[in-house]
Amino acid sequence: MKGKIDLTKMNVVLFLAGICCFLWGSATPAIKIGYKLFQIDSADTASILLFAGTRFLMAGILVIAFHSAADGHWIMPPKGSGAAIASIGLSQTVFQYIFYYVGLSHATGVHSAVITGTNVFFSMLCASLVFRYEKLNMQKIAGCALGFLGIVVVNLSGAGAEGLFDVSFLGEGFVLLAQIFYALSGSLVKKHSQKFDVVTLSGYQFMAGGFVLAAVGLAWGGSLSGAVSPLAFLLLLYMGFLSAIAYTLWGVLLKYNPVSRVTVFGFMNPMFGVVLSAIFLGESGQALTWNTFVALILVCLGIYVVNRKGDVKIAG
């Protein structure tokens, strides 16, 4: 893949990361709509986990099926990849989404969007201080600060300064824990993709993690029987599709680039989330306001600051 397209060029990174962030941004309103279509109550944790597990199991099947079709045969997990698949599956799919799905059901879309922006900080800290992939410097810190300020600004249009601090552990606290596992999974993807095919890892970790989530949800008494129309299943299919595409592209970018160069684009996720929530959830008070435009400028500045001069020094 790298021989055909230079995945380290900034315009390529920008384009592919932009696709990922748009898809991820659409996930927040999609999940909220999914809860309504499947008649899942915010207190029904078992059905929430079953919903999440079904989505990711479907995503894994889509990834491996497409990859296998392109290769001409069904692709099995490579020898010795069990630990890699398990570690990524647990952090990226099981733990991240147990906390995220439960948290999202108890938190507002505004709060969730702000907190989701912290995954860029956690990703850089994890890559720099835990895995030692690269060095943490003031350039990256400044870029993160600008990007996160943009996320706060865009959400002030709907919540107000006081509303941002009205939080709960089961809601906003769980969403925050999800971002920590997101950061860990990104570093694990970079580590294991140096040895194994990143697309294969992505597909099988989705299947493994999705199976665990769905099994826990079923064992706990969860059900999706509340669906009343084919639209619910089309939405679930879309969510599996967006995960398959976004996480696979993101994993490929992490394989060939420093973690900070890629993850800083994650600040665009809440931007897309706010706009798409305004369109699909009727939260129009947060879109097309001066806050949104100022936030967009701050996010773009943050991305520029982290990536200026083109190269990010890697720790030796």
C-alpha positions in Angstrom: 0.0 0.0 0.0 2.8 2.4 0.9 4.4 1.8 -2.5 1.3 3.2 -4.3 0.4 6.1 -2.0 2.8 7.9 0.3 0.9 7.7 3.5 3.4 10.0 5.2 2.5 13.0 3.0 0.5 15.6 4.9 -2.1 16.0 2.2 -2.7 12.3 2.3 -2.9 12.2 6.1 -5.2 15.2 6.1 -7.6 13.6 3.5 -7.7 10.1 5.1 -7.9 11.4 8.7 -10.7 13.8 7.6 -12.7 10.8 6.3 -12.2 9.0 9.7 -13.2 12.0 11.7 -16.3 12.6 9.7 -17.4 9.0 10.1 -16.6 9.1 13.9 -18.4 12.4 14.2 -21.5 10.8 12.8 -21.3 8.1 15.4 -22.6 10.2 18.3 -25.9 11.1 16.6 -26.1 7.6 15.2 -25.8 6.0 18.6 -28.4 8.4 20.1 -30.8 7.6 17.2 -30.1 3.9 17.5 -31.1 3.9 21.2 -34.5 5.4 20.1 -35.0 3.0 17.1 -34.2 -0.1 19.2 -36.1 1.4 22.2 -33.1 1.0 24.5 -33.4 2.9 27.8 -30.4 4.7 29.2 -30.6 2.4 32.3 -30.6 -0.8 30.2 -26.9 -1.4 30.3 -27.2 -5.0 29.0 -29.0 -3.9 25.8 -26.5 -1.1 25.3 -23.6 -3.6 25.4 -25.5 -5.9 23.0 -26.1 -3.0 20.7 -22.4 -2.0 20.8 -21.2 -5.6 20.4 -23.4 -6.3 17.4 -22.1 -3.1 15.7 -18.4 -4.1 16.2 -18.9 -7.8 15.4 -20.5 -6.6 12.1 -17.6 -4.2 11.6 -15.0 -7.0 12.0 -16.8 -9.2 9.5 -17.0 -6.4 7.0 -13.2 -5.6 7.3 -12.1 -9.2 6.9 -14.6 -10.0 4.1 -13.5 -7.0 2.1 -9.8 -7.7 2.8 -10.3 -11.4 1.9 -12.1 -10.5 -1.4 -9.3 -8.3 -2.4 -6.8 -11.0 -1.6 -8.7 -13.8 -3.3 -9.1 -16.0 -0.2 -10.4 -15.8 3.4 -7.7 -14.3 5.6 -7.1 -16.0 8.9 -5.3 -14.4 11.9 -1.5 -14.6 11.4 0.4 -17.0 13.5 1.4 -15.5 16.8 -1.0 -12.6 16.6 -3.4 -13.8 19.3 -1.9 -11.6 22.0 -1.9 -8.5 19.7 -5.6 -9.1 18.7 -6.6 -9.6 22.4 -4.8 -6.5 23.7 -6.2 -4.3 21.0 -9.6 -5.8 21.2 -9.8 -5.3 24.9 -8.6 -1.7 24.9 -10.1 -0.4 21.6 -13.4 -2.3 21.5 -14.4 -3.8 24.9 -13.3 -1.4 27.6 -13.4 1.8 25.5 -16.9 1.1 24.3 -18.3 -0.3 27.6 -17.4 3.1 29.1 -18.3 5.1 26.1 -21.7 3.6 25.4 -22.8 3.6 29.0 -21.4 7.1 29.6 -23.1 8.5 26.5 -26.4 7.2 27.7 -26.0 9.3 30.8 -24.3 12.4 29.4 -25.4 15.1 27.0 -24.0 15.2 23.4 -22.3 18.5 24.3 -20.4 17.1 27.3 -19.5 14.0 25.4 -18.1 16.0 22.5 -15.9 18.1 24.8 -14.6 15.1 26.7 -13.9 13.2 23.5 -11.5 15.9 22.6 -9.2 14.9 25.5 -8.3 11.7 23.6 -5.7 13.6 21.7 -3.9 14.7 24.9 -4.1 11.1 26.2 -2.8 9.7 22.9 0.2 11.9 22.8 1.0 11.3 26.5 0.7 7.6 26.1 2.9 7.5 22.9 5.5 9.8 24.5 5.7 8.8 28.1 4.5 5.2 28.2 5.6 3.6 24.8 8.3 6.2 24.1 7.5 6.3 20.3 8.3 10.1 20.2 9.2 13.0 22.3 6.7 15.3 24.0 7.6 19.0 23.4 6.0 22.4 23.7 5.0 22.4 20.1 2.7 19.4 20.6 1.4 20.7 24.0 0.6 24.1 22.4 -1.2 22.4 19.5 -3.2 20.3 21.8 -4.2 23.3 23.9 -5.4 25.2 20.8 -7.4 22.2 19.6 -9.0 21.5 22.9 -9.9 25.2 23.3 -11.7 24.9 20.0 -13.7 22.0 21.3 -14.7 23.9 24.4 -15.6 27.0 22.4 -17.9 25.2 19.9 -19.8 23.6 22.8 -20.3 26.8 24.7 -22.9 27.7 22.1 -25.2 25.0 23.4 -24.3 24.4 27.0 -23.0 27.7 28.3 -19.9 27.9 30.6 -21.8 26.7 33.7 -23.4 23.7 31.9 -20.0 22.3 31.0 -19.3 21.6 34.6 -22.6 19.8 35.4 -21.2 16.3 35.2 -21.6 12.8 36.7 -19.2 9.9 37.1 -21.5 7.4 35.4 -21.9 9.8 32.5 -19.0 12.2 31.8 -16.7 10.1 34.0 -17.2 7.0 31.9 -16.8 8.9 28.7 -13.4 10.2 30.0 -12.3 6.7 30.9 -13.2 5.6 27.4 -10.7 8.2 26.0 -7.9 6.7 28.1 -8.5 3.3 26.6 -8.8 4.9 23.1 -5.3 6.4 23.6 -3.9 3.1 24.8 -5.3 1.2 21.8 -3.8 3.7 19.4 -0.3 3.0 20.8 -0.9 -0.7 20.8 -2.0 -0.6 17.1 1.2 1.2 16.2 3.2 -1.4 18.1 1.7 -4.5 16.7 1.2 -3.2 13.1 5.0 -3.2 12.7 4.8 -7.0 12.9 1.3 -7.9 11.6 -0.9 -6.6 8.8 -2.9 -3.7 10.4 -6.1 -4.4 8.4 -6.2 -8.0 9.6 -5.5 -6.9 13.1 -8.3 -4.4 12.9 -10.9 -6.9 11.6 -10.2 -9.6 14.1 -9.9 -7.4 17.1 -13.4 -6.0 16.1 -14.8 -9.5 15.9 -13.2 -10.6 19.2 -14.2 -7.4 21.0 -17.6 -7.3 19.5 -18.3 -10.9 20.4 -17.3 -10.2 24.1 -19.5 -7.2 24.3 -22.5 -9.0 22.7 -22.0 -12.1 24.8 -21.9 -10.0 28.0 -25.0 -8.1 26.9 -26.9 -11.3 26.1 -25.9 -13.0 29.3 -27.0 -10.0 31.3 -30.4 -10.1 29.7 -30.0 -7.5 26.9 -32.2 -7.5 23.9 -32.6 -5.6 20.6 -36.2 -6.9 20.0 -37.5 -3.4 20.3 -36.7 -2.6 16.7 -39.9 -1.7 14.8 -38.6 -0.9 11.3 -35.8 -1.9 8.9 -34.4 1.6 9.5 -33.0 0.4 12.8 -31.0 -2.4 11.1 -29.9 -0.1 8.3 -28.5 2.3 11.0 -26.7 -0.6 12.7 -25.2 -1.6 9.4 -24.0 1.9 8.8 -22.4 2.0 12.2 -20.6 -1.2 11.5 -19.5 0.2 8.2 -18.2 3.5 9.7 -16.2 1.6 12.3 -14.7 -0.8 9.7 -13.6 2.1 7.4 -12.5 4.6 10.0 -10.5 2.4 12.3 -8.8 0.6 9.5 -7.7 3.8 7.8 -6.7 5.2 11.2 -4.6 2.1 11.9 -2.9 2.4 8.5 -2.0 6.0 9.2 -0.6 5.2 12.7 1.5 2.5 11.2 3.4 4.9 8.9 3.3 8.1 10.9 4.2 9.4 14.4 1.2 9.0 16.7 1.0 12.8 17.4 0.8 13.6 13.7 -2.3 11.5 13.3 -4.1 11.8 16.6 -4.1 15.6 16.5 -6.7 15.4 13.7 -9.0 13.8 16.3 -9.9 17.3 17.3 -12.1 17.3 14.2 -14.3 14.5 15.6 -16.3 16.8 17.9 -16.6 19.4 15.3 -18.2 17.0 12.9 -20.2 15.6 15.8 -21.7 19.0 16.7 -22.7 19.8 13.1 -24.1 16.3 12.4 -25.9 16.3 15.8 -27.5 19.7 14.8 -28.7 18.2 11.5 -29.9 14.8 12.8 -30.8 15.4 16.4 -32.3 18.9 16.0 -29.6 20.5 18.1 -29.4 23.4 15.6 -28.4 25.9 18.3 -24.8 24.6 18.2 -24.3 24.8 14.4 -23.5 27.8 12.1 -22.8 30.1 15.0 -19.7 32.3 15.6 -18.6 29.8 18.2 -18.4 27.1 15.5 -16.3 29.2 13.2 -13.9 30.4 15.9 -13.6 26.7 17.1 -12.8 25.6 13.6 -10.0 28.2 13.4 -8.6 27.1 16.7 -8.7 23.4 15.7 -7.0 24.1 12.4 -4.3 26.1 14.2 -3.7 23.3 16.7 -3.3 20.8 13.8 -0.9 23.2 12.1 1.2 23.8 15.2 1.7 20.1 15.9 2.6 19.3 12.3 4.5 22.4 11.2 7.9 21.9 9.6 6.5 18.6 8.3 8.5 16.2 10.5 8.0 15.2 14.1 11.1 13.9 15.9 10.9 10.3 17.0 12.5 9.3 20.3 15.5 7.0 19.7 
